[in-house]
Amino acid sequence: MNLIQEINNINDKFATQGSKLKIEKRGEKLNIRGSLPSKKNEYDFTVQRISLGLKADFNGLEEAKKKLQLISLQLELNQFNWVNWVKIPEKKEIKDEFKLLIKLEEFEKFFFRENKNEYLTSTRKTTWKSSYRPYLKRMISIHSEANNKDLDNIFIATLKTYKEGSRSRKQCATSLNVLAKFLEHKLPEDWKLMAKGYGLNKASFRDLPTDEVIEELWDKIPNKSWQYVFGLMATYGLRNHEVFFCDLSSLSNYGDKIIRVLPTTKTGEHQVWPFHPKWINKFELCKLGKDPGLLPSINKDLKITTLQNIGKKVTDQFKRYSLNIKPYDLRHAWAVRTIFYDLPDTVAARMMGHSVSLHTQTYHHWITKRDQQQAVNNALSKYKNPNFKSL
């Protein structure tokens, strides 16, 4: 096989993967040519050329292929910078940068390799975009600027860019922990301690809407279809997108009012009970048991859209109607409500489609209050017992 034919084979392979770049032979040198960000405006893409300084032979072609992989990954992660390519970096620098980026590329392929189901693949795309890519981008940026390329330092430095006590810090820790396992890299012993941070902050304790406010906000929504969305989220603690992926047949007059969240959602199939049950009538949810088409008509084809995009439509409607709460506030309020119904945490967590540990971390404030109140009630009941003997 001659060199030109091999170049064409490599370019064809990258083209099938969606790459807009290709290797080209100019004289006795190899370059990369294709759609790249303008040197003046990173958002303006034009056809440009990167000179690699590689000899046009099979050894040079092998190196050019690695450079093409590296540039493609940098573009995908929004990490491409002309500073790194106008002047060829030192060989060691290329090696360090290349090694991490290639490992991350392998990790991404591994992440999507586990499931072939089209719905699960769509869900994974959403998860990758929201729960992995932002933290990996941050990690790459820190790695490129760090003098010490030790992985422990890079992991810790990335984590510490997020505020203690924040959800972002916890999510970053979770994502990097998965990456570390893939890389077979042992994280520091105090990683879990450094990662703490998921949960509602003190301000959120006060900001969750009361039951009275929730009923007032429902009345405020002028569109009946979106009233149903609001009512379902408030009564069943659903995530934004889950509203559109539920079996609502049990809401009919003779149904048990236990809805089933379908397996196409973020955390798979689970059943949910209403809290408060009275809200089924208040929010007229029984009508959905007969006709789920009363919900807003939106595109739910996960071959075309994503769960994240569907959820965003709900957020946009909350803003449109000036409800002054976030959709997730209804979910959090539902969780707190179940605590004071004395619903076991394990059961509530299962209904919400997340782990018990996450549930107790997130709602620790109210769970602690409930348990303390129960202890106080027990103590007072003993004190009122006529057989109680004081010290």
NORSULPE-V899506 format. One record per residue. N is the residue number from 1. RES is the residue in three letters. SS is DSSP state (2 for helix, 1 for strand, 0 for the rest). PHI is phi as a letter, one per 40 degrees, with the letter a starting at -180 (999 if undefined). D_FIRST is the distance of its C-alpha to the first C-alpha in whole Angstrom. Layout:
# NORSULPE-V899506
n->N res->RES ss->SS phi->PHI d_first->D_FIRST
n->N res->RES ss->SS phi->PHI d_first->D_FIRST
This chain:
# NORSULPE-V899506
n->1 res->MET ss->0 phi->999 d_first->0
n->2 res->ASN ss->0 phi->c d_first->4
n->3 res->LEU ss->2 phi->c d_first->7
n->4 res->ILE ss->2 phi->c d_first->8
n->5 res->GLN ss->2 phi->c d_first->7
n->6 res->GLU ss->2 phi->c d_first->7
n->7 res->ILE ss->2 phi->c d_first->10
n->8 res->ASN ss->2 phi->c d_first->11
n->9 res->ASN ss->2 phi->c d_first->11
n->10 res->ILE ss->2 phi->c d_first->13
n->11 res->ASN ss->2 phi->c d_first->15
n->12 res->ASP ss->2 phi->c d_first->16
n->13 res->LYS ss->2 phi->c d_first->16
n->14 res->PHE ss->2 phi->c d_first->19
n->15 res->ALA ss->2 phi->c d_first->20
n->16 res->THR ss->2 phi->c d_first->21
n->17 res->GLN ss->0 phi->c d_first->23
n->18 res->GLY ss->0 phi->g d_first->25
n->19 res->SER ss->0 phi->c d_first->24
n->20 res->LYS ss->0 phi->b d_first->25
n->21 res->LEU ss->1 phi->b d_first->22
n->22 res->LYS ss->1 phi->a d_first->19
n->23 res->ILE ss->1 phi->c d_first->17
n->24 res->GLU ss->1 phi->b d_first->17
n->25 res->LYS ss->1 phi->b d_first->16
n->26 res->ARG ss->1 phi->b d_first->19
n->27 res->GLY ss->0 phi->g d_first->19
n->28 res->GLU ss->0 phi->b d_first->18
n->29 res->LYS ss->1 phi->b d_first->19
n->30 res->LEU ss->1 phi->b d_first->18
n->31 res->ASN ss->1 phi->b d_first->20
n->32 res->ILE ss->1 phi->b d_first->21
n->33 res->ARG ss->1 phi->b d_first->23
n->34 res->GLY ss->1 phi->i d_first->25
n->35 res->SER ss->1 phi->c d_first->28
n->36 res->LEU ss->1 phi->b d_first->30
n->37 res->PRO ss->1 phi->c d_first->34
n->38 res->SER ss->0 phi->c d_first->36
n->39 res->LYS ss->0 phi->c d_first->37
n->40 res->LYS ss->0 phi->c d_first->41
n->41 res->ASN ss->0 phi->b d_first->41
n->42 res->GLU ss->0 phi->c d_first->38
n->43 res->TYR ss->0 phi->c d_first->39
n->44 res->ASP ss->0 phi->b d_first->38
n->45 res->PHE ss->1 phi->c d_first->34
n->46 res->THR ss->1 phi->b d_first->32
n->47 res->VAL ss->1 phi->c d_first->29
n->48 res->GLN ss->1 phi->b d_first->28
n->49 res->ARG ss->1 phi->b d_first->26
n->50 res->ILE ss->1 phi->b d_first->26
n->51 res->SER ss->1 phi->c d_first->25
n->52 res->LEU ss->1 phi->c d_first->23
n->53 res->GLY ss->1 phi->g d_first->23
n->54 res->LEU ss->1 phi->b d_first->20
n->55 res->LYS ss->1 phi->c d_first->18
n->56 res->ALA ss->0 phi->c d_first->15
n->57 res->ASP ss->0 phi->a d_first->12
n->58 res->PHE ss->2 phi->c d_first->11
n->59 res->ASN ss->2 phi->c d_first->14
n->60 res->GLY ss->2 phi->c d_first->16
n->61 res->LEU ss->2 phi->c d_first->13
n->62 res->GLU ss->2 phi->c d_first->14
n->63 res->GLU ss->2 phi->c d_first->18
n->64 res->ALA ss->2 phi->c d_first->18
n->65 res->LYS ss->2 phi->c d_first->17
n->66 res->LYS ss->2 phi->c d_first->20
n->67 res->LYS ss->2 phi->c d_first->22
n->68 res->LEU ss->2 phi->c d_first->21
n->69 res->GLN ss->2 phi->c d_first->22
n->70 res->LEU ss->2 phi->c d_first->25
n->71 res->ILE ss->2 phi->c d_first->26
n->72 res->SER ss->2 phi->c d_first->26
n->73 res->LEU ss->2 phi->c d_first->28
n->74 res->GLN ss->2 phi->c d_first->31
n->75 res->LEU ss->2 phi->c d_first->31
n->76 res->GLU ss->2 phi->c d_first->32
n->77 res->LEU ss->0 phi->c d_first->34
n->78 res->ASN ss->0 phi->f d_first->36
n->79 res->GLN ss->0 phi->b d_first->35
n->80 res->PHE ss->0 phi->c d_first->33
n->81 res->ASN ss->0 phi->a d_first->35
n->82 res->TRP ss->0 phi->c d_first->34
n->83 res->VAL ss->2 phi->d d_first->36
n->84 res->ASN ss->2 phi->c d_first->33
n->85 res->TRP ss->2 phi->b d_first->30
n->86 res->VAL ss->2 phi->c d_first->32
n->87 res->LYS ss->0 phi->b d_first->32
n->88 res->ILE ss->0 phi->c d_first->29
n->89 res->PRO ss->0 phi->c d_first->31
n->90 res->GLU ss->0 phi->c d_first->32
n->91 res->LYS ss->2 phi->d d_first->29
n->92 res->LYS ss->2 phi->c d_first->32
n->93 res->GLU ss->2 phi->c d_first->33
n->94 res->ILE ss->2 phi->c d_first->29
n->95 res->LYS ss->2 phi->c d_first->29
n->96 res->ASP ss->2 phi->c d_first->32
n->97 res->GLU ss->2 phi->c d_first->32
n->98 res->PHE ss->2 phi->c d_first->28
n->99 res->LYS ss->2 phi->d d_first->29
n->100 res->LEU ss->2 phi->c d_first->32
n->101 res->LEU ss->2 phi->c d_first->30
n->102 res->ILE ss->2 phi->c d_first->27
n->103 res->LYS ss->2 phi->c d_first->30
n->104 res->LEU ss->2 phi->c d_first->32
n->105 res->GLU ss->2 phi->c d_first->29
n->106 res->GLU ss->2 phi->c d_first->28
n->107 res->PHE ss->2 phi->c d_first->32
n->108 res->GLU ss->2 phi->c d_first->32
n->109 res->LYS ss->2 phi->c d_first->29
n->110 res->PHE ss->2 phi->c d_first->32
n->111 res->PHE ss->2 phi->c d_first->35
n->112 res->PHE ss->2 phi->c d_first->33
n->113 res->ARG ss->2 phi->c d_first->32
n->114 res->GLU ss->0 phi->c d_first->35
n->115 res->ASN ss->0 phi->b d_first->36
n->116 res->LYS ss->0 phi->b d_first->35
n->117 res->ASN ss->0 phi->d d_first->38
n->118 res->GLU ss->2 phi->c d_first->38
n->119 res->TYR ss->2 phi->c d_first->42
n->120 res->LEU ss->2 phi->c d_first->41
n->121 res->THR ss->2 phi->c d_first->38
n->122 res->SER ss->2 phi->c d_first->40
n->123 res->THR ss->2 phi->c d_first->42
n->124 res->ARG ss->2 phi->c d_first->39
n->125 res->LYS ss->2 phi->c d_first->38
n->126 res->THR ss->2 phi->c d_first->42
n->127 res->THR ss->2 phi->c d_first->42
n->128 res->TRP ss->2 phi->c d_first->39
n->129 res->LYS ss->2 phi->c d_first->40
n->130 res->SER ss->2 phi->c d_first->44
n->131 res->SER ss->2 phi->b d_first->44
n->132 res->TYR ss->0 phi->b d_first->41
n->133 res->ARG ss->2 phi->d d_first->39
n->134 res->PRO ss->2 phi->c d_first->42
n->135 res->TYR ss->2 phi->c d_first->42
n->136 res->LEU ss->2 phi->c d_first->39
n->137 res->LYS ss->2 phi->c d_first->39
n->138 res->ARG ss->2 phi->c d_first->42
n->139 res->MET ss->2 phi->c d_first->40
n->140 res->ILE ss->2 phi->c d_first->37
n->141 res->SER ss->2 phi->c d_first->40
n->142 res->ILE ss->2 phi->c d_first->42
n->143 res->HIS ss->2 phi->c d_first->39
n->144 res->SER ss->2 phi->c d_first->38
n->145 res->GLU ss->2 phi->c d_first->41
n->146 res->ALA ss->0 phi->c d_first->43
n->147 res->ASN ss->0 phi->c d_first->43
n->148 res->ASN ss->0 phi->c d_first->43
n->149 res->LYS ss->0 phi->c d_first->40
n->150 res->ASP ss->0 phi->d d_first->42
n->151 res->LEU ss->2 phi->c d_first->41
n->152 res->ASP ss->2 phi->d d_first->44
n->153 res->ASN ss->2 phi->c d_first->45
n->154 res->ILE ss->2 phi->c d_first->43
n->155 res->PHE ss->2 phi->c d_first->44
n->156 res->ILE ss->2 phi->c d_first->48
n->157 res->ALA ss->2 phi->c d_first->47
n->158 res->THR ss->2 phi->c d_first->46
n->159 res->LEU ss->2 phi->c d_first->48
n->160 res->LYS ss->0 phi->c d_first->51
n->161 res->THR ss->0 phi->c d_first->50
n->162 res->TYR ss->0 phi->b d_first->52
n->163 res->LYS ss->0 phi->c d_first->55
n->164 res->GLU ss->0 phi->c d_first->57
n->165 res->GLY ss->0 phi->g d_first->59
n->166 res->SER ss->0 phi->b d_first->56
n->167 res->ARG ss->2 phi->c d_first->54
n->168 res->SER ss->2 phi->c d_first->51
n->169 res->ARG ss->2 phi->c d_first->52
n->170 res->LYS ss->2 phi->c d_first->52
n->171 res->GLN ss->2 phi->c d_first->49
n->172 res->CYS ss->2 phi->d d_first->47
n->173 res->ALA ss->2 phi->c d_first->48
n->174 res->THR ss->2 phi->c d_first->47
n->175 res->SER ss->2 phi->c d_first->43
n->176 res->LEU ss->2 phi->c d_first->43
n->177 res->ASN ss->2 phi->c d_first->44
n->178 res->VAL ss->2 phi->c d_first->41
n->179 res->LEU ss->2 phi->c d_first->39
n->180 res->ALA ss->2 phi->c d_first->40
n->181 res->LYS ss->2 phi->c d_first->40
n->182 res->PHE ss->2 phi->c d_first->37
n->183 res->LEU ss->2 phi->c d_first->36
n->184 res->GLU ss->0 phi->f d_first->38
n->185 res->HIS ss->0 phi->b d_first->40
n->186 res->LYS ss->0 phi->c d_first->44
n->187 res->LEU ss->0 phi->c d_first->46
n->188 res->PRO ss->0 phi->d d_first->49
n->189 res->GLU ss->0 phi->c d_first->52
n->190 res->ASP ss->0 phi->c d_first->54
n->191 res->TRP ss->2 phi->d d_first->51
n->192 res->LYS ss->2 phi->c d_first->53
n->193 res->LEU ss->2 phi->c d_first->56
n->194 res->MET ss->2 phi->c d_first->54
n->195 res->ALA ss->2 phi->c d_first->53
n->196 res->LYS ss->0 phi->d d_first->56
n->197 res->GLY ss->0 phi->i d_first->57
n->198 res->TYR ss->0 phi->c d_first->56
n->199 res->GLY ss->0 phi->i d_first->60
n->200 res->LEU ss->0 phi->c d_first->62
n->201 res->ASN ss->0 phi->c d_first->64
n->202 res->LYS ss->2 phi->c d_first->67
n->203 res->ALA ss->2 phi->c d_first->67
n->204 res->SER ss->2 phi->c d_first->66
n->205 res->PHE ss->2 phi->d d_first->68
n->206 res->ARG ss->2 phi->c d_first->71
n->207 res->ASP ss->2 phi->c d_first->69
n->208 res->LEU ss->0 phi->c d_first->68
n->209 res->PRO ss->0 phi->c d_first->70
n->210 res->THR ss->0 phi->c d_first->73
n->211 res->ASP ss->2 phi->d d_first->73
n->212 res->GLU ss->2 phi->c d_first->76
n->213 res->VAL ss->2 phi->c d_first->73
n->214 res->ILE ss->2 phi->d d_first->71
n->215 res->GLU ss->2 phi->c d_first->73
n->216 res->GLU ss->2 phi->c d_first->74
n->217 res->LEU ss->2 phi->c d_first->71
n->218 res->TRP ss->2 phi->d d_first->70
n->219 res->ASP ss->2 phi->c d_first->73
n->220 res->LYS ss->2 phi->c d_first->72
n->221 res->ILE ss->0 phi->c d_first->68
n->222 res->PRO ss->0 phi->c d_first->69
n->223 res->ASN ss->0 phi->c d_first->66
n->224 res->LYS ss->2 phi->c d_first->67
n->225 res->SER ss->2 phi->d d_first->63
n->226 res->TRP ss->2 phi->c d_first->63
n->227 res->GLN ss->2 phi->c d_first->66
n->228 res->TYR ss->2 phi->c d_first->65
n->229 res->VAL ss->2 phi->d d_first->62
n->230 res->PHE ss->2 phi->d d_first->64
n->231 res->GLY ss->2 phi->c d_first->66
n->232 res->LEU ss->2 phi->c d_first->63
n->233 res->MET ss->2 phi->c d_first->62
n->234 res->ALA ss->2 phi->c d_first->65
n->235 res->THR ss->2 phi->c d_first->67
n->236 res->TYR ss->2 phi->b d_first->64
n->237 res->GLY ss->0 phi->g d_first->62
n->238 res->LEU ss->0 phi->c d_first->59
n->239 res->ARG ss->0 phi->c d_first->56
n->240 res->ASN ss->0 phi->d d_first->55
n->241 res->HIS ss->2 phi->c d_first->52
n->242 res->GLU ss->2 phi->c d_first->54
n->243 res->VAL ss->2 phi->d d_first->57
n->244 res->PHE ss->2 phi->c d_first->54
n->245 res->PHE ss->0 phi->b d_first->53
n->246 res->CYS ss->1 phi->b d_first->56
n->247 res->ASP ss->1 phi->c d_first->58
n->248 res->LEU ss->0 phi->b d_first->61
n->249 res->SER ss->2 phi->c d_first->63
n->250 res->SER ss->2 phi->c d_first->66
n->251 res->LEU ss->2 phi->c d_first->67
n->252 res->SER ss->0 phi->c d_first->69
n->253 res->ASN ss->0 phi->d d_first->73
n->254 res->TYR ss->0 phi->b d_first->73
n->255 res->GLY ss->0 phi->c d_first->70
n->256 res->ASP ss->0 phi->c d_first->69
n->257 res->LYS ss->0 phi->g d_first->68
n->258 res->ILE ss->0 phi->c d_first->65
n->259 res->ILE ss->1 phi->c d_first->62
n->260 res->ARG ss->1 phi->b d_first->58
n->261 res->VAL ss->1 phi->c d_first->55
n->262 res->LEU ss->0 phi->c d_first->52
n->263 res->PRO ss->0 phi->c d_first->49
n->264 res->THR ss->0 phi->c d_first->47
n->265 res->THR ss->0 phi->c d_first->49
n->266 res->LYS ss->0 phi->d d_first->48
n->267 res->THR ss->0 phi->b d_first->50
n->268 res->GLY ss->0 phi->g d_first->50
n->269 res->GLU ss->0 phi->c d_first->53
n->270 res->HIS ss->1 phi->a d_first->56
n->271 res->GLN ss->1 phi->b d_first->60
n->272 res->VAL ss->1 phi->b d_first->62
n->273 res->TRP ss->0 phi->b d_first->66
n->274 res->PRO ss->0 phi->c d_first->68
n->275 res->PHE ss->0 phi->a d_first->70
n->276 res->HIS ss->0 phi->c d_first->72
n->277 res->PRO ss->0 phi->c d_first->73
n->278 res->LYS ss->0 phi->c d_first->75
n->279 res->TRP ss->2 phi->c d_first->72
n->280 res->ILE ss->2 phi->d d_first->71
n->281 res->ASN ss->2 phi->c d_first->74
n->282 res->LYS ss->2 phi->d d_first->75
n->283 res->PHE ss->0 phi->c d_first->71
n->284 res->GLU ss->0 phi->f d_first->71
n->285 res->LEU ss->0 phi->c d_first->68
n->286 res->CYS ss->2 phi->d d_first->70
n->287 res->LYS ss->2 phi->c d_first->69
n->288 res->LEU ss->2 phi->c d_first->65
n->289 res->GLY ss->2 phi->c d_first->66
n->290 res->LYS ss->2 phi->c d_first->67
n->291 res->ASP ss->0 phi->a d_first->64
n->292 res->PRO ss->2 phi->c d_first->61
n->293 res->GLY ss->2 phi->c d_first->60
n->294 res->LEU ss->2 phi->c d_first->63
n->295 res->LEU ss->0 phi->c d_first->60
n->296 res->PRO ss->0 phi->d d_first->58
n->297 res->SER ss->0 phi->c d_first->56
n->298 res->ILE ss->0 phi->b d_first->52
n->299 res->ASN ss->0 phi->c d_first->49
n->300 res->LYS ss->0 phi->b d_first->48
n->301 res->ASP ss->0 phi->c d_first->45
n->302 res->LEU ss->0 phi->c d_first->43
n->303 res->LYS ss->0 phi->c d_first->39
n->304 res->ILE ss->0 phi->b d_first->41
n->305 res->THR ss->0 phi->b d_first->43
n->306 res->THR ss->0 phi->b d_first->43
n->307 res->LEU ss->2 phi->c d_first->46
n->308 res->GLN ss->2 phi->c d_first->47
n->309 res->ASN ss->2 phi->c d_first->47
n->310 res->ILE ss->2 phi->c d_first->50
n->311 res->GLY ss->2 phi->c d_first->52
n->312 res->LYS ss->2 phi->c d_first->51
n->313 res->LYS ss->2 phi->c d_first->53
n->314 res->VAL ss->2 phi->c d_first->56
n->315 res->THR ss->2 phi->d d_first->56
n->316 res->ASP ss->2 phi->c d_first->56
n->317 res->GLN ss->2 phi->c d_first->59
n->318 res->PHE ss->2 phi->d d_first->61
n->319 res->LYS ss->2 phi->c d_first->61
n->320 res->ARG ss->2 phi->d d_first->62
n->321 res->TYR ss->0 phi->c d_first->65
n->322 res->SER ss->0 phi->f d_first->66
n->323 res->LEU ss->0 phi->c d_first->66
n->324 res->ASN ss->0 phi->g d_first->66
n->325 res->ILE ss->0 phi->b d_first->64
n->326 res->LYS ss->0 phi->c d_first->61
n->327 res->PRO ss->2 phi->d d_first->60
n->328 res->TYR ss->2 phi->c d_first->59
n->329 res->ASP ss->2 phi->c d_first->63
n->330 res->LEU ss->2 phi->c d_first->64
n->331 res->ARG ss->2 phi->c d_first->62
n->332 res->HIS ss->2 phi->c d_first->63
n->333 res->ALA ss->2 phi->c d_first->66
n->334 res->TRP ss->2 phi->c d_first->66
n->335 res->ALA ss->2 phi->c d_first->65
n->336 res->VAL ss->2 phi->c d_first->68
n->337 res->ARG ss->2 phi->c d_first->70
n->338 res->THR ss->2 phi->c d_first->69
n->339 res->ILE ss->2 phi->c d_first->70
n->340 res->PHE ss->2 phi->c d_first->74
n->341 res->TYR ss->0 phi->c d_first->74
n->342 res->ASP ss->0 phi->g d_first->73
n->343 res->LEU ss->0 phi->c d_first->70
n->344 res->PRO ss->0 phi->d d_first->68
n->345 res->ASP ss->2 phi->d d_first->65
n->346 res->THR ss->2 phi->c d_first->63
n->347 res->VAL ss->2 phi->c d_first->64
n->348 res->ALA ss->2 phi->c d_first->63
n->349 res->ALA ss->2 phi->c d_first->60
n->350 res->ARG ss->2 phi->c d_first->59
n->351 res->MET ss->2 phi->c d_first->60
n->352 res->MET ss->2 phi->c d_first->58
n->353 res->GLY ss->0 phi->g d_first->55
n->354 res->HIS ss->0 phi->a d_first->55
n->355 res->SER ss->0 phi->c d_first->55
n->356 res->VAL ss->2 phi->c d_first->59
n->357 res->SER ss->2 phi->c d_first->58
n->358 res->LEU ss->2 phi->c d_first->57
n->359 res->HIS ss->2 phi->c d_first->60
n->360 res->THR ss->2 phi->c d_first->62
n->361 res->GLN ss->2 phi->c d_first->61
n->362 res->THR ss->2 phi->c d_first->61
n->363 res->TYR ss->0 phi->b d_first->64
n->364 res->HIS ss->2 phi->d d_first->66
n->365 res->HIS ss->2 phi->d d_first->68
n->366 res->TRP ss->2 phi->c d_first->70
n->367 res->ILE ss->2 phi->c d_first->69
n->368 res->THR ss->2 phi->c d_first->71
n->369 res->LYS ss->2 phi->c d_first->74
n->370 res->ARG ss->2 phi->c d_first->74
n->371 res->ASP ss->2 phi->c d_first->74
n->372 res->GLN ss->2 phi->c d_first->77
n->373 res->GLN ss->2 phi->c d_first->79
n->374 res->GLN ss->2 phi->c d_first->79
n->375 res->ALA ss->2 phi->c d_first->80
n->376 res->VAL ss->2 phi->c d_first->83
n->377 res->ASN ss->2 phi->c d_first->84
n->378 res->ASN ss->2 phi->c d_first->84
n->379 res->ALA ss->2 phi->c d_first->86
n->380 res->LEU ss->2 phi->c d_first->89
n->381 res->SER ss->2 phi->c d_first->89
n->382 res->LYS ss->2 phi->c d_first->90
n->383 res->TYR ss->2 phi->c d_first->93
n->384 res->LYS ss->2 phi->c d_first->94
n->385 res->ASN ss->0 phi->c d_first->95
n->386 res->PRO ss->0 phi->c d_first->99
n->387 res->ASN ss->0 phi->c d_first->98
n->388 res->PHE ss->0 phi->c d_first->96
n->389 res->LYS ss->0 phi->b d_first->97
n->390 res->SER ss->0 phi->c d_first->97
n->391 res->LEU ss->0 phi->c d_first->97
